[in-house]
């Protein structure tokens, strides 16, 4: 099944709330397997986001005087996108979020969930993985 990365992001925020509910074991298994696949995509997305932040980061005097030595983690500073690059960063990140990925998953029939309840916001995020019949 094809998903845009922004859909995967929304799903990974709502899916854990659903997996905490008492569900039939077959449904729980499918959802946990799907969550694992989504988490892997989010790890890759996060690495790309960090690369993009570094690309558009503020340059400090220390960066300009860098003698080529690697800093250890205690010496690394927090980096952020420079104000003048925020639009460029946002544009590239939006393009990335619209990329499609393939995740092996068949939507689950809403009836299979039984009598559990969903928050409307979570249901909006999860609507692509739930079908009516």
FIBA-91148 format. One record per residue: x, y, z of N, C-alpha, C in turn. Coordinates in steps of 0.001 Angstrom, whole numbers, padded with zeros to 6 digits, always signed. Layout:
# FIBA-91148
XYZXYZXYZ
...
END
This chain:
# FIBA-91148
+000849-001165+000000+000000+000000+000000+000899+001235+000000
+000541+002237-000795+001352+003453-000877+000872+004486+000148
+001856+005128+000775+001607+006193+001736+002556+007340+001438
+002104+008566+001624+003020+009697+001615+003639+009760+003008
+004857+010270+003089+005542+010317+004384+004786+011153+005406
+004081+012199+004975+003301+012967+005951+002147+012131+006515
+001614+011197+005736+000582+010292+006242+001180+009316+007249
+002357+008803+006938+003031+007879+007858+003326+008586+009178
+003749+009843+009090+004020+010625+010296+002767+010738+011157
+001643+011076+010548+000380+011212+011294-000049+009870+011886
+000098+008816+011110-000286+007485+011585+000557+007074+012787
+001864+007327+012742+002732+006909+013851+002442+007675+015136
+001785+008809+015021+001403+009545+016231+000117+008989+016839
-000774+008466+016001-002068+007974+016480-002107+006465+016710
-001351+005721+015957-001409+004264+016038-001079+003700+017425
-000095+004239+018151+000162+003691+019494-001051+003779+020433
-001883+004790+020254-003095+004897+021077-004038+003744+020782
-004074+003331+019527-004927+002215+019126-004339+000891+019588
-003029+000734+019508-002410-000532+019897-002461-000756+021410
-002738+000301+022185-002882+000152+023634-004246-000428+024022
-005172-000469+023087-006524-000960+023377-006575-002479+023252
-007560-003063+023932-007778-004510+023840-008389-004817+022483
-007652-005533+021658-008090-005883+020314-007905-007376+020100
-008612-007928+019125-008346-009331+018788-006867-009483+018423
-006299-010623+018782-004859-010833+018616-004413-010667+017173
-005210-011117+016225-004846-011007+014814-004736-009531+014399
-005650-008703+014879-005635-007272+014566-004437-006617+015254
-004206-006966+016513-003061-006411+017259-001755-006722+016549
-001611-007950+016105-000388-008363+015417-000186-007554+014145
-001234-007423+013346-001133-006673+012091-000771-005216+012354
-001392-004633+013387-001119-003228+013695+000306-003025+014216
+000781-003941+015039+002149-003818+015553+003177-003994+014440
+002918-004926+013530+003807-005115+012384+003809-003858+011509
+002645-003281+011309+002524-002048+010528+003243-000897+011227
+003076-000790+012542+003745+000260+013308+005263+000136+013192
+005765-001084+013196+007211-001294+013038+007676-000770+011678
+006935-001080+010623+007287-000596+009288+007237+000929+009227
+006226+001500+009842+006101+002967+009873+007258+003583+010650
+007632+002970+011755+008738+003484+012568+010045+003481+011796
+010252+002453+010988+011459+002399+010167+011470+003548+009156
+010324+003828+008558+010235+004955+007626+010484+006276+008350
+009997+006399+009574+010186+007634+010338+011642+007829+010739
+012357+006743+011010+013790+006846+011303+014541+007401+010100
+014202+006889+008927+014832+007367+007696+014466+008826+007444
+013215+009168+007660+012770+010552+007494+013519+011477+008452
+013691+011047+009687+014389+011873+010674+015842+012105+010278
+016503+011075+009771+017886+011241+009309+017952+012261+008171
+016999+012197+007269+016957+013149+006154+016661+014561+006649
+015783+014670+007641+015452+015983+008210+016675+016607+008864
+017443+015805+009596+018655+016303+010254+019676+016755+009210
+019824+015990+008129+020734+016391+007046+020302+017732+006459
+019007+017897+006306+018473+019141+005765+018707+020305+006729
+018550+020061+008014+018820+021098+009014+020287+021510+008941
+021157+020517+008857+022597+020823+008771+022910+021614+007514
+022243+021281+006430+022459+021992+005170+022110+023473+005295
+021064+023774+006036+020588+025153+006170+020851+025746+007554
+021771+025137+008301+022047+025576+009673+022769+026909+009720
+022622+027543+010878+023393+028768+011141+024859+028384+011242
+025719+029188+010704+027155+028949+010803+027711+029839+011898
+028426+029222+012821+029019+029996+013905+030480+030304+013583
+031065+031159+014380+032483+031485+014222+033322+030219+014407
+032912+029363+015339+033622+028108+015570+033629+027246+014312
+032486+027204+013596+032394+026418+012368+033373+026932+011328
+033472+028235+011238+034350+028841+010235+035818+028619+010567
+036150+028480+011852+037533+028269+012273+037858+026791+012456
+036873+025935+012158+037043+024493+012359+038327+024020+011681
+039145+023318+012442+040417+022843+011891+040311+021433+011318
+039103+020966+011132+038897+019652+010549+038796+018538+011571
+038989+018854+012836+038881+017826+013863+037400+017595+014180
+037072+016327+014367+035696+015996+014731+035486+016317+016202
+034302+016858+016468+033941+017148+017861+033262+015924+018441
+033531+015668+019714+032801+014565+020328+031415+015074+020731
+030542+014163+021103+029146+014526+021331+028979+015577+022428
+029867+015610+023419+029738+016609+024480+030120+018004+023989
+030879+018072+022894+031282+019367+022353+030311+019877+021283
+029446+018997+020790+028527+019417+019739+027473+020341+020322
+027127+021337+019528+026102+022278+019965+024804+021954+019249
+023704+022474+019770+022432+022324+019081+022492+023141+017804
+022002+022554+016751+021991+023287+015494+020548+023611+015134
+020382+024706+014416+019044+025065+013952+019163+025753+012610
+018047+025760+011914+018006+026373+010596+018165+027880+010747
+019036+028450+009942+019243+029900+009955+017962+030590+009478
+017668+031728+010082+016446+032452+009727+016327+032696+008233
+017434+033061+007604+017390+033364+006176+017175+032113+005312
+017307+030927+005912+017137+029681+005162+015850+028927+005503
+015037+029479+006369+013837+028760+006819+012887+028431+005673
+012695+029342+004746+011801+029080+003615+012347+027958+002732
+013650+027983+002477+014275+026932+001661+014148+025574+002350
+014425+025568+003655+014309+024331+004424+012879+023801+004357
+011922+024675+004615+010517+024273+004635+010072+023738+003277
+010535+024379+002221+010186+023935+000870+010725+022528+000595
+011989+022298+000912+012585+020981+000676+011981+019913+001580
+011704+020282+002820+011116+019307+003748+009692+018952+003318
+008948+019912+002818+007590+019639+002308+007636+018674+001131
+008613+018866+000258+008778+017951-000878+009059+016541-000356
+009920+016454+000642+010245+015158+001239+009007+014505+001853
+008204+015283+002578+007008+014737+003221+005974+014233+002215
+006037+014713+000996+005097+014265-000032+005588+013056-000816
+006796+012594-000499+007320+011386-001148+006459+010186-000759
+006267+009287-001709+005502+008077-001446+006430+006929-001080
+005946+006117-000150+006652+004900+000244+005657+003748+000189
+006179+002577-000017+005349+001375-000065+005489+000643+001261
+004347+000391+001905+004339-000371+003152+003335-001500+002975
+003783-002709+003251+002930-003884+003094+001847-003875+004175
+000624-003521+003765-000486-003469+004711-001807-003431+003960
-002742-004212+004432-004108-004171+003909-004991-003523+004972
-005825-002559+004571-006699-001900+005552-007547-002907+006334
-007836-002558+007563-008613-003417+008454-010051-002919+008468
-010979-003848+008402-012400-003514+008441-012741-002959+009825
-013461-001862+009846-013791-001200+011109-014551-002127+012048
-015335-003038+011501-016088-003986+012323-015167-004915+013109
-013975-005183+012589-013024-006078+013257-012467-005488+014553
-012623-004185+014727-012126-003554+015951-013067-003751+017126
-014267-004204+016875-015219-004426+017953-015783-003118+018475
-015968-003052+019760-016638-001905+020397-015682-000848+020951
-014448-000809+020493-013529+000204+021002-013913+001578+020470
-013450+002588+021140-013748+003955+020718-012468+004618+020208
-012642+005569+019311-011536+006320+018743-011769+007802+019008
-010723+008536+019295-010819+009997+019291-010900+010418+017821
-011694+011422+017534-011887+011849+016150-010568+012210+015477
-009689+012930+016171-008399+013303+015587-007576+012075+015212
-007616+011062+016057-006875+009838+015755-007505+009108+014572
-008817+009092+014522-009502+008429+013427-009192+009100+012090
-009065+010413+012103-008694+011134+010883-007325+010666+010398
-006379+010537+011326-005033+010083+010961-005013+008642+010486
-005912+007840+011012-005901+006396+010736-006855+005974+009630
-007610+006917+009072-008659+006539+008122-008158+005756+006909
-006919+005957+006515-006392+005241+005351-006178+003757+005625
-005995+003395+006896-005736+001987+007210-006991+001266+007715
-008115+001963+007724-009380+001378+008175-010390+001497+007036
-011080+000392+006779-012114+000425+005742-013460+000097+006376
-014523+000530+005699-015861+000288+006241-016282-001161+006095
-016095-001757+004938-016472-003163+004735-015555-003802+003748
END
